[in-house]
Amino acid sequence: MDWKPFLIAFATVFVAELGDKTQLAALVLAAEHQRPWLVFAGAALALTLVSAIGVGVGHFLGATLPEEPIRYVAAALFIIMGVLMALKVL
């Protein structure tokens, strides 16, 4: 079994999620409600569902469209979001 996709996905998501708004929201909720396991379960389920949607859409697009246009569209979306965030529009 090739573990490379697993390791790349784990490392990418782990690093991307460190210190982001979702982690900070979970921190605040755990402190506020004093129910860390329920907050963890809710946050983990939400992240799992969002990831499943992303994987499903990615699999569908990868099976129906050529890889190169997908890469260009993804890169353009990241650039647009970065510019909007830099301009504090988002």
Number of C-alpha atoms within 10 A of each C-alpha: 3 6 7 9 9 10 10 11 10 12 12 11 11 10 10 10 13 11 10 10 10 13 13 13 14 17 14 13 16 16 12 10 10 11 11 15 10 13 19 15 11 13 16 13 12 12 13 12 12 12 13 12 12 12 12 12 12 13 11 11 13 13 10 9 10 10 11 10 10 14 11 11 11 12 12 12 12 12 12 12 14 13 13 12 11 10 9 8 8 9
